[in-house]
Amino acid sequence: MWRLIYTILLHALLPFFLAFALFKQKIRKNLKERLFPKGPENGRDLFWIHAASLGEAVIAENIIRPLLLRNRDLSFLVTTNTYYTRDLLRRRFGTETQVHSLPFDLPFSLRLFFKNSSFTALLLVETEIWPNLIWMAHSRHIPVIIVNGRISDSTFRHYRFFSFFFRRVFSSVNLIIAQSTQQAERFIQAGAVPSTVIALGNLKYAREVGVSEETPAKEKSITFGSVKEKELEILVPVIERLKQAYPDYRIFVAPRELRIVDRLERAFSAGFRVARFSSCKDGEPTDAELIIVDTVGDLLGLYSKSMVAFVGGSLAPYGGQNMLELLFFATPVLFGPYTDNFREIAEEILSSGAGLVVTGADDLYEGIIHILRDDAVRQSMGRAGLAVVQKQRDVLDKALVHIWENIWKNSQNSSN
């Protein structure tokens, strides 16, 4: 009954969603592909991983790379929600892995995608709970596994309130690998079967980013990454003060959403020589003092070279962005108090001394200055970040063991 009610509601809301999508480029650009999917090519025995956006795509890569090293005959399919993540992953994987947009959670869309395909397993990264997708996979005897599972504070309240519904959804999930014991408990309270939930740790710690055993070489640069629109009134004066204090440093500003690139350019053009990263990323010379990152997939490289970096989405109530990536490069990290979406990572960073939390403009400026003025402090914070990453290196191996065990058990049950 609940499946029928849910599907009726989706169809009732579909005309309104389609009207809304016409005005949203990031939805509109892969709308047809998600509504009327063609399905994967060579769709036999595919290992299907769904990663909603760039952050979750990291986990997909973490899982695929070691599995391909062990068995080159495995075939993978990665789906994602956004067109830019789809295009980025297609460039990264080339022909070795199929990448598609995820079909909408409508039965007719899903049937088109499942048609003429078979799947070894369906892995959902973090909290991508699509009821019809899960039910349809389960009905076809495809094991459904949630990896690096997490439920944010706001989402948890909704899940717990509708636990009578999500209990029926989670009953079709074979395994939930949660980021922490707290997250495991949240899944159980939201309706998951306790015996299917385990806590291992955060798979993002296992990211392979080409870091050598030595600390990466740094340049005279400061990066402000994943900046959100409501933070600009705080960040602009801070960046102006930093330029006065460190005129020989280059500053990079990377917005979380490319739609605010023009606004950033206007905000800084009066006081800086400004360039866009797309015009100089290939090594073209530039005398720009401040570079606005108007490309996707380049932020990690900037973090690796920076003396210090700030991670946005955290000075206003957005929930934060992933500040973990900087630790791989021994780059000290600063972030604001709004880190609900990355609470465990933020707490680990602060307790280890790998980063600082700041509450406003003066706090942020003083924090960056404190790190830049003292090489011993900067290097100590960098080593602390590398130590945090190293402690979690075995999480991926443990997760892969549980995934394979679950797939094997499912195949045994299906054959009996």
ZIURWO-V987033 format. One record per residue. N is the residue number from 1. PSI is psi in radians with two decimals (* if undefined). OMEGA is omega in degrees with one decimal (* if undefined). Layout:
n=N psi=PSI omega=OMEGA
n=N psi=PSI omega=OMEGA
//
This chain:
n=1 psi=-0.77 omega=-177.9
n=2 psi=-0.60 omega=177.6
n=3 psi=-0.73 omega=179.1
n=4 psi=-0.80 omega=-179.9
n=5 psi=-0.79 omega=-179.9
n=6 psi=-0.78 omega=-177.7
n=7 psi=-0.67 omega=177.1
n=8 psi=-0.75 omega=178.5
n=9 psi=-0.72 omega=178.5
n=10 psi=-0.78 omega=-179.7
n=11 psi=-0.60 omega=178.7
n=12 psi=-0.59 omega=-178.1
n=13 psi=-0.25 omega=-174.5
n=14 psi=-0.81 omega=179.7
n=15 psi=-0.67 omega=179.8
n=16 psi=-0.68 omega=178.3
n=17 psi=-0.74 omega=-179.8
n=18 psi=-0.68 omega=176.9
n=19 psi=-0.73 omega=178.2
n=20 psi=-0.68 omega=-176.2
n=21 psi=-0.47 omega=179.9
n=22 psi=-0.42 omega=-177.4
n=23 psi=0.07 omega=-179.0
n=24 psi=1.86 omega=-175.0
n=25 psi=-0.72 omega=-174.6
n=26 psi=-0.33 omega=173.5
n=27 psi=-0.72 omega=-173.5
n=28 psi=-0.58 omega=-171.4
n=29 psi=-0.46 omega=175.8
n=30 psi=0.45 omega=-177.7
n=31 psi=-0.86 omega=-178.1
n=32 psi=-0.71 omega=-179.7
n=33 psi=-0.59 omega=-179.0
n=34 psi=-0.53 omega=-178.2
n=35 psi=-0.71 omega=-179.7
n=36 psi=1.19 omega=-175.6
n=37 psi=2.57 omega=177.3
n=38 psi=-0.33 omega=-178.1
n=39 psi=2.86 omega=-177.7
n=40 psi=2.64 omega=172.5
n=41 psi=2.65 omega=-179.2
n=42 psi=0.88 omega=-169.7
n=43 psi=0.88 omega=178.7
n=44 psi=2.22 omega=175.8
n=45 psi=0.84 omega=179.4
n=46 psi=2.48 omega=173.9
n=47 psi=1.82 omega=-169.6
n=48 psi=2.17 omega=176.1
n=49 psi=2.21 omega=176.5
n=50 psi=2.14 omega=178.7
n=51 psi=2.00 omega=-170.3
n=52 psi=-0.83 omega=-176.3
n=53 psi=-2.84 omega=-171.6
n=54 psi=-0.73 omega=-178.7
n=55 psi=-0.78 omega=-179.9
n=56 psi=-0.46 omega=178.8
n=57 psi=-0.49 omega=175.2
n=58 psi=-0.78 omega=-179.4
n=59 psi=-0.73 omega=178.8
n=60 psi=-0.78 omega=178.1
n=61 psi=-0.71 omega=178.5
n=62 psi=-0.64 omega=-177.4
n=63 psi=-0.73 omega=-174.0
n=64 psi=-0.80 omega=-174.0
n=65 psi=-0.93 omega=-179.2
n=66 psi=-0.56 omega=179.4
n=67 psi=-0.66 omega=177.9
n=68 psi=-0.57 omega=176.6
n=69 psi=-0.59 omega=-178.7
n=70 psi=-0.55 omega=-175.8
n=71 psi=1.77 omega=-177.2
n=72 psi=-0.17 omega=-178.4
n=73 psi=-0.16 omega=179.2
n=74 psi=2.50 omega=177.3
n=75 psi=2.29 omega=-175.5
n=76 psi=2.58 omega=170.6
n=77 psi=2.25 omega=175.5
n=78 psi=2.25 omega=173.6
n=79 psi=2.68 omega=-179.0
n=80 psi=2.85 omega=-176.6
n=81 psi=-0.57 omega=-170.8
n=82 psi=2.56 omega=-178.1
n=83 psi=-0.60 omega=-177.1
n=84 psi=-0.57 omega=173.8
n=85 psi=-0.71 omega=176.1
n=86 psi=-0.87 omega=-177.0
n=87 psi=-0.68 omega=178.9
n=88 psi=-0.78 omega=-179.2
n=89 psi=-0.59 omega=176.3
n=90 psi=-0.65 omega=177.0
n=91 psi=-0.69 omega=-177.2
n=92 psi=-0.78 omega=-174.9
n=93 psi=-0.41 omega=-176.4
n=94 psi=-2.33 omega=-176.7
n=95 psi=-0.08 omega=-174.7
n=96 psi=-0.34 omega=-179.2
n=97 psi=2.29 omega=175.9
n=98 psi=2.43 omega=178.6
n=99 psi=2.20 omega=-179.1
n=100 psi=2.84 omega=168.7
n=101 psi=2.52 omega=179.4
n=102 psi=2.29 omega=175.1
n=103 psi=2.64 omega=172.9
n=104 psi=2.74 omega=-174.0
n=105 psi=0.78 omega=178.4
n=106 psi=2.39 omega=-175.6
n=107 psi=-0.73 omega=-176.6
n=108 psi=-0.61 omega=177.3
n=109 psi=-0.78 omega=-179.6
n=110 psi=-0.69 omega=179.7
n=111 psi=-0.66 omega=176.4
n=112 psi=-0.67 omega=-177.6
n=113 psi=-0.70 omega=-179.5
n=114 psi=-0.38 omega=-174.2
n=115 psi=2.30 omega=176.4
n=116 psi=0.36 omega=179.0
n=117 psi=2.69 omega=172.6
n=118 psi=2.59 omega=-172.9
n=119 psi=2.39 omega=176.9
n=120 psi=-0.66 omega=-179.4
n=121 psi=2.79 omega=173.0
n=122 psi=2.01 omega=178.2
n=123 psi=2.16 omega=178.3
n=124 psi=2.11 omega=-174.7
n=125 psi=2.22 omega=178.0
n=126 psi=-1.94 omega=-174.1
n=127 psi=1.04 omega=176.4
n=128 psi=1.44 omega=-176.0
n=129 psi=1.74 omega=176.7
n=130 psi=1.80 omega=-171.2
n=131 psi=-0.87 omega=-178.0
n=132 psi=-0.65 omega=176.8
n=133 psi=-0.83 omega=-179.5
n=134 psi=-0.80 omega=-179.7
n=135 psi=-0.73 omega=-178.3
n=136 psi=-0.71 omega=177.3
n=137 psi=-0.78 omega=-179.4
n=138 psi=-0.71 omega=-179.1
n=139 psi=-0.36 omega=178.9
n=140 psi=0.25 omega=176.7
n=141 psi=0.56 omega=175.2
n=142 psi=2.09 omega=179.0
n=143 psi=2.30 omega=-179.7
n=144 psi=2.15 omega=-175.6
n=145 psi=2.24 omega=173.6
n=146 psi=2.15 omega=-178.2
n=147 psi=2.52 omega=-176.8
n=148 psi=0.69 omega=-173.3
n=149 psi=2.39 omega=176.5
n=150 psi=2.60 omega=175.2
n=151 psi=2.08 omega=-178.3
n=152 psi=2.91 omega=-177.6
n=153 psi=-0.86 omega=-176.9
n=154 psi=-0.72 omega=179.6
n=155 psi=-0.63 omega=-178.3
n=156 psi=-0.70 omega=179.0
n=157 psi=-0.72 omega=179.2
n=158 psi=-0.76 omega=-179.6
n=159 psi=-0.75 omega=-177.7
n=160 psi=-0.64 omega=179.0
n=161 psi=-0.64 omega=-179.8
n=162 psi=0.53 omega=-176.7
n=163 psi=-0.49 omega=177.5
n=164 psi=-0.54 omega=177.4
n=165 psi=-0.84 omega=-175.6
n=166 psi=-0.39 omega=174.8
n=167 psi=-0.66 omega=179.2
n=168 psi=-0.51 omega=176.5
n=169 psi=-0.88 omega=-176.9
n=170 psi=-0.36 omega=177.8
n=171 psi=-0.31 omega=177.7
n=172 psi=0.10 omega=177.6
n=173 psi=2.25 omega=-175.8
n=174 psi=-0.62 omega=-174.4
n=175 psi=2.39 omega=174.4
n=176 psi=2.01 omega=177.1
n=177 psi=1.79 omega=-173.4
n=178 psi=2.74 omega=-178.6
n=179 psi=-0.48 omega=-175.0
n=180 psi=2.96 omega=177.3
n=181 psi=-0.60 omega=177.2
n=182 psi=-0.75 omega=179.1
n=183 psi=-0.64 omega=176.8
n=184 psi=-0.75 omega=179.2
n=185 psi=-0.61 omega=178.1
n=186 psi=-0.73 omega=178.1
n=187 psi=-0.71 omega=-179.8
n=188 psi=-0.78 omega=178.9
n=189 psi=-0.47 omega=179.1
n=190 psi=-0.12 omega=175.0
n=191 psi=-0.01 omega=-179.9
n=192 psi=2.62 omega=177.2
n=193 psi=2.11 omega=-174.8
n=194 psi=-0.66 omega=-176.6
n=195 psi=-0.23 omega=-179.8
n=196 psi=-0.01 omega=-173.2
n=197 psi=2.25 omega=174.2
n=198 psi=2.68 omega=177.6
n=199 psi=2.16 omega=-179.4
n=200 psi=-0.72 omega=-173.3
n=201 psi=-3.11 omega=-174.2
n=202 psi=2.05 omega=-178.2
n=203 psi=-0.30 omega=179.2
n=204 psi=-0.33 omega=175.0
n=205 psi=-0.36 omega=-175.1
n=206 psi=0.12 omega=-174.0
n=207 psi=2.33 omega=175.8
n=208 psi=1.97 omega=-175.9
n=209 psi=0.30 omega=176.5
n=210 psi=0.43 omega=179.6
n=211 psi=2.24 omega=177.4
n=212 psi=3.11 omega=178.7
n=213 psi=-0.39 omega=179.3
n=214 psi=2.69 omega=177.7
n=215 psi=2.30 omega=-178.6
n=216 psi=2.58 omega=178.3
n=217 psi=2.41 omega=-178.4
n=218 psi=2.71 omega=174.3
n=219 psi=2.92 omega=177.6
n=220 psi=1.37 omega=-178.5
n=221 psi=2.65 omega=176.2
n=222 psi=2.33 omega=-177.8
n=223 psi=2.34 omega=171.9
n=224 psi=1.83 omega=-172.2
n=225 psi=2.66 omega=176.7
n=226 psi=0.69 omega=-177.7
n=227 psi=2.38 omega=178.5
n=228 psi=2.80 omega=-169.7
n=229 psi=-0.74 omega=-176.6
n=230 psi=-0.13 omega=179.8
n=231 psi=-0.19 omega=-171.5
n=232 psi=-0.66 omega=-178.2
n=233 psi=-0.42 omega=175.1
n=234 psi=-0.74 omega=-171.3
n=235 psi=-0.63 omega=-175.6
n=236 psi=-0.91 omega=178.3
n=237 psi=-0.57 omega=177.2
n=238 psi=-0.80 omega=-179.4
n=239 psi=-0.66 omega=177.2
n=240 psi=-0.71 omega=177.6
n=241 psi=-0.68 omega=179.4
n=242 psi=-0.65 omega=-179.5
n=243 psi=-0.60 omega=176.7
n=244 psi=-0.68 omega=-178.7
n=245 psi=-0.61 omega=-177.2
n=246 psi=1.26 omega=-175.5
n=247 psi=-0.34 omega=-179.5
n=248 psi=0.04 omega=178.4
n=249 psi=2.54 omega=173.3
n=250 psi=2.39 omega=-177.3
n=251 psi=2.31 omega=176.7
n=252 psi=2.33 omega=177.0
n=253 psi=2.04 omega=-177.7
n=254 psi=1.90 omega=178.7
n=255 psi=2.60 omega=175.6
n=256 psi=-0.58 omega=-179.8
n=257 psi=2.23 omega=-174.7
n=258 psi=-0.26 omega=-178.5
n=259 psi=-0.30 omega=-179.3
n=260 psi=0.19 omega=178.6
n=261 psi=-0.80 omega=-179.5
n=262 psi=-0.72 omega=180.0
n=263 psi=-0.70 omega=177.4
n=264 psi=-0.75 omega=-178.8
n=265 psi=-0.73 omega=178.1
n=266 psi=-0.68 omega=-176.6
n=267 psi=-0.57 omega=-173.6
n=268 psi=-0.24 omega=-173.6
n=269 psi=-0.51 omega=-178.0
n=270 psi=-0.58 omega=-174.3
n=271 psi=-0.09 omega=-175.3
n=272 psi=2.74 omega=163.9
n=273 psi=1.98 omega=-169.9
n=274 psi=2.46 omega=172.9
n=275 psi=2.78 omega=173.8
n=276 psi=2.49 omega=-175.9
n=277 psi=-0.58 omega=-179.3
n=278 psi=-0.42 omega=-177.8
n=279 psi=-0.19 omega=-176.5
n=280 psi=0.08 omega=-175.3
n=281 psi=-0.40 omega=-177.8
n=282 psi=0.33 omega=175.6
n=283 psi=0.09 omega=177.7
n=284 psi=2.34 omega=-178.0
n=285 psi=2.51 omega=177.4
n=286 psi=2.54 omega=176.6
n=287 psi=0.28 omega=-177.0
n=288 psi=2.43 omega=175.5
n=289 psi=-0.53 omega=-179.0
n=290 psi=2.27 omega=-178.0
n=291 psi=2.20 omega=178.0
n=292 psi=2.17 omega=-175.9
n=293 psi=1.85 omega=-177.5
n=294 psi=0.44 omega=179.4
n=295 psi=2.92 omega=179.0
n=296 psi=2.36 omega=174.3
n=297 psi=0.05 omega=-177.2
n=298 psi=-0.11 omega=-174.6
n=299 psi=-0.65 omega=-177.9
n=300 psi=-0.75 omega=178.4
n=301 psi=-0.62 omega=177.9
n=302 psi=-0.71 omega=176.0
n=303 psi=-0.69 omega=-174.6
n=304 psi=-0.51 omega=-176.3
n=305 psi=-0.19 omega=-173.1
n=306 psi=2.56 omega=173.2
n=307 psi=-0.61 omega=-179.6
n=308 psi=2.71 omega=-179.5
n=309 psi=2.64 omega=174.1
n=310 psi=2.39 omega=177.7
n=311 psi=2.12 omega=-173.5
n=312 psi=-2.90 omega=-173.0
n=313 psi=0.27 omega=-172.1
n=314 psi=-0.19 omega=176.3
n=315 psi=-0.12 omega=173.4
n=316 psi=2.78 omega=-172.0
n=317 psi=1.13 omega=174.4
n=318 psi=-0.32 omega=-177.7
n=319 psi=-0.11 omega=177.0
n=320 psi=2.92 omega=172.9
n=321 psi=2.98 omega=-172.8
n=322 psi=1.97 omega=177.9
n=323 psi=0.06 omega=-177.7
n=324 psi=-0.61 omega=-171.7
n=325 psi=-0.57 omega=-177.5
n=326 psi=-0.49 omega=-176.1
n=327 psi=-0.53 omega=-179.8
n=328 psi=-0.38 omega=-176.1
n=329 psi=0.22 omega=-179.3
n=330 psi=0.65 omega=178.3
n=331 psi=2.07 omega=177.0
n=332 psi=2.46 omega=-174.0
n=333 psi=2.45 omega=172.6
n=334 psi=2.56 omega=178.0
n=335 psi=2.83 omega=-178.8
n=336 psi=-3.06 omega=-175.3
n=337 psi=-0.23 omega=-175.7
n=338 psi=1.49 omega=-175.7
n=339 psi=0.62 omega=-176.4
n=340 psi=-0.63 omega=-177.2
n=341 psi=-0.22 omega=-178.0
n=342 psi=0.68 omega=-172.7
n=343 psi=-0.84 omega=-176.9
n=344 psi=-0.72 omega=178.6
n=345 psi=-0.78 omega=-179.9
n=346 psi=-0.77 omega=180.0
n=347 psi=-0.68 omega=178.9
n=348 psi=-0.72 omega=179.4
n=349 psi=-0.79 omega=-177.9
n=350 psi=-0.74 omega=-177.6
n=351 psi=-0.49 omega=-179.3
n=352 psi=-0.27 omega=-177.2
n=353 psi=0.31 omega=-178.8
n=354 psi=-0.19 omega=-177.7
n=355 psi=3.10 omega=-178.7
n=356 psi=2.54 omega=172.0
n=357 psi=2.39 omega=-177.9
n=358 psi=2.68 omega=-174.5
n=359 psi=-0.19 omega=-178.2
n=360 psi=-2.94 omega=-173.7
n=361 psi=-0.89 omega=-178.2
n=362 psi=-0.73 omega=178.9
n=363 psi=-0.77 omega=-179.2
n=364 psi=-0.79 omega=-179.9
n=365 psi=-0.85 omega=-178.8
n=366 psi=-0.63 omega=179.1
n=367 psi=-0.78 omega=179.2
n=368 psi=-0.76 omega=179.5
n=369 psi=-0.74 omega=179.6
n=370 psi=-0.72 omega=-179.3
n=371 psi=-0.72 omega=-177.4
n=372 psi=-0.54 omega=-177.4
n=373 psi=-0.37 omega=-172.8
n=374 psi=1.79 omega=-179.4
n=375 psi=-0.59 omega=-179.8
n=376 psi=-0.72 omega=177.9
n=377 psi=-0.80 omega=-178.4
n=378 psi=-0.79 omega=-179.1
n=379 psi=-0.63 omega=178.3
n=380 psi=-0.74 omega=177.8
n=381 psi=-0.68 omega=178.6
n=382 psi=-0.76 omega=178.3
n=383 psi=-0.66 omega=178.1
n=384 psi=-0.67 omega=177.8
n=385 psi=-0.76 omega=177.8
n=386 psi=-0.63 omega=178.7
n=387 psi=-0.67 omega=177.5
n=388 psi=-0.79 omega=-179.9
n=389 psi=-0.78 omega=-175.8
n=390 psi=-0.62 omega=-179.1
n=391 psi=-0.45 omega=-173.2
n=392 psi=0.14 omega=-172.5
n=393 psi=-0.50 omega=-174.1
n=394 psi=-0.05 omega=-176.9
n=395 psi=-0.74 omega=-178.3
n=396 psi=-0.78 omega=179.8
n=397 psi=-0.73 omega=178.9
n=398 psi=-0.72 omega=-179.7
n=399 psi=-0.74 omega=-179.5
n=400 psi=-0.64 omega=177.3
n=401 psi=-0.80 omega=179.6
n=402 psi=-0.66 omega=180.0
n=403 psi=-0.84 omega=-178.4
n=404 psi=-0.68 omega=177.5
n=405 psi=-0.72 omega=-178.8
n=406 psi=-0.71 omega=178.0
n=407 psi=-0.73 omega=-179.7
n=408 psi=-0.77 omega=178.5
n=409 psi=-0.71 omega=179.6
n=410 psi=-0.68 omega=179.7
n=411 psi=-0.62 omega=178.4
n=412 psi=-0.76 omega=-179.9
n=413 psi=-0.65 omega=-178.4
n=414 psi=-0.55 omega=-177.3
n=415 psi=-0.31 omega=-179.3
n=416 psi=* omega=*
//
